[in-house]
Amino acid sequence: MTFKMSYSKEELKGLEPVPAGLYNVMFAGFKPKISEKKDSLNFNGQVKIIGQPDLANRFIFASLNTKIAAFIQDFVHSFGLPLENSGNGEFTIPGRWNGDPTKYIAEDPSTWVYVGPLTSQTAEWEVGIKPHYKDPTKTSQEIVRFICKVPDCANRFPEVQHSKDMRKKA
């Protein structure tokens, strides 16, 4: 017997963005890919909302681009970890990238898999709402700020200036 799977118009519409506010989240991974202009890398951090049954299993996505290293630092600090010092004034996301050997392609970040201490860590993020980039009649989420959880961050890293509102343009 054959059948077709069908979906209502409401189901196809997709989920509305989560309301603006503060959220406790758990790191769920990265979805890295080359940027549209092919001149940088988008990490696309993913977290799952925790502690709010009405938003169970909802995700928040953070667009993290290698050209905005300060936001990547803020992202990592929100999980209570500093960036790793790799020497020569360079810093990295703690952990490593490991690919499934049957799928890994060094030149294709979408095949990379993050393995490291961010896995299952929790953070607190402030999320806002903005007009959708393609359809102004819709809305989408945006990260307002990642709240730092690094113990004694201001004294340990006096050069770090965490963004209080990532929506502001420089």
N, C-alpha and C positions, 0 to 999 in steps of 0.2 A: 504494500500500500504506500502511496506517495502522499505528501501533503506540503503545503506552503506555510511558512512562518509569516505571520502578519503582525504589524504594530500599529497602535493608534497614533493619530496625529500628535496627541499630547506626549506620548512616549518618545516620539521622534524629535520633539522639540529640545530635549536634553535638560539637564539640571540647571536651575538658576544658580548664580553665584551665591556663595555663603554670605550672610549679612555682614556688614562692616562691624569690626570689633576685635577684641583680643581672643586669641585661640591658643590652647595647649595643643601641640602637635608632636608627632613622632616621625623621625626620618624614615622615608620609604625608598629612597634611591635617587639616582640621577638618570636622565634620558639625554645623554650628550649627542650633539649633532653640530655639523659645520654651519656657521651663520649663512643667512641668505646671500650676503655679499661675498662669502667665501674668504673673509679676511680675519675671522676669529672663530671661537668656539662657544656655543651655548651649552651650559651644563644642564639647565632645566631641572632644578631640584624639586623633588616631590615629597610631600609630607601628608600624613593622615591625621585628621582631627581626632583627638582623644578626650575623654572625660565629658562629652556632651552627647547623651543618647539620641537626641533629636537630629544630630548630624553624624551619627555613626557611619563609618566607612566612607566619609566624604574626604576628598583630597584637596589640597591647596598646592599650586605650582608656583615656583619662583624662577623667573627668567634670570639666569646668571650668565653674564657674558664675560669672556676673558679680558675685554677692554675696560671693564669696570671692576677692577680687583678689590676695591674697598667694599663693594657689596658682597663679594665672595667671602671676604674676611668677616663681615658682619654676619653672614649666613652661618659660617663655621662657629663663630663666637656664640651665636644663639644656642648652640648645643653644648656650650661649656668647654669647648676645646679651642686652643690657639692654633694658628697655622703652624705647620712644621717648617723649621729653618733648614733649608737644603744647602746652605752655604752660599758664599759670594753675593750676599744681599738678596737672595731669592727665597721665596716662601711658597709652600704648596699646601693643598688640602690634605689633612692627615689621612693616611691610608694609601692604597694603590689602586690601579686600574688593572683588572684581570679579565681576559676574555675567554669565552668558551672556545677551545682550540678548533672546534669544527665550524665556528662562525666568525671568529676574530679576524678582523682586517685592520692593520695598524692605521691605514689612511682613512678608515671609516669609523668615526667615533660612535655611531649608533650601534656598533658591535661591542663596545667596551662595557665592562661591568665593574662597578665600584665595590671594593672590599676594604673595609676599614672601620675605625672606631666611631664614625658617625652612625653606623648601622644601629637602628633601634633606640638611638638617643632621643631625648625629648627637648622641646624648646617652647618659647612663647613668642608668638608673632602677632603684630597688629595688621589687620587686613582692611582695605577700603574697597569702594566700588567706583567704577569709572564707566563712561560710555564705551561700548564695544568698538574696537578699532575698525571694523568693517561695516557694522550696522548700528547707526546712532539711536535706533529705537530700542536697542538691547543694552544690557550692561555686562560688565565683566569684572572680575576681581583684580585687585592690585595689592602688592605688599606696601604697607606704609613704613614699617620698620621691623627689624629683627631685634629682639631684646637680648642684650648680652648676658650670658650666664658664666662667663669666665671669672673665677674667683679673683678678686682684687685687680681686675683688669686695668683700671686707671693707673695704678701704681706699677704694675708689672709691665705695661705697654703704654707709657705716657704719650707716645707718638700716634697712637690709634685714636681717631675721632669717629666714633660710630654715628651713622646717619640717624637723625631724629625723624626725618620724613623723606623717604626715598622718592617721593613723587615730585619734589622740587627739582627743577632743572638747574644745573650749575651755571 
